[in-house]
Amino acid sequence: MLSLSKAEKLMREAVKDLEIGSYNKAASAAYFSLRMFSEFILLKGKLTIPRRDDKLANLIENIGLRELAETLRYLYDLRKKADYSSQEVNDLEAGEAVSQASKLLEKIKQILDSINLW
């Protein structure tokens, strides 16, 4: 059964990581929360989930969710910095990542509620 519980848990973890100064973890958790949420939308629409992150964002954009696709791309770039770069994600970047992902998740959940897609 499809569920958003993991995506919501990851968002809560991103908020906690931000609060304690674990900025790399916050950015990564925010990305994966939004990615899981995007996968949920695609599965509900009976669409195949692409493995590659850029393809996922493209498909999300193609179904009319441009803001979600743009945020996915932004968070993915930040996640790469957090997970693969020698650079650290700073407090402002992590805060922006968590804020954008959280606001977008709430906005889309309201839309899904209004069309009974749960």
Summary of the structure (lengths in Angstrom):
residues: 118
radius of gyration: 13.7
end to end distance: 11.2
largest distance: 43.9
contacts: 364
relative contact order: 0.18
helix: 76%
strand: 0%
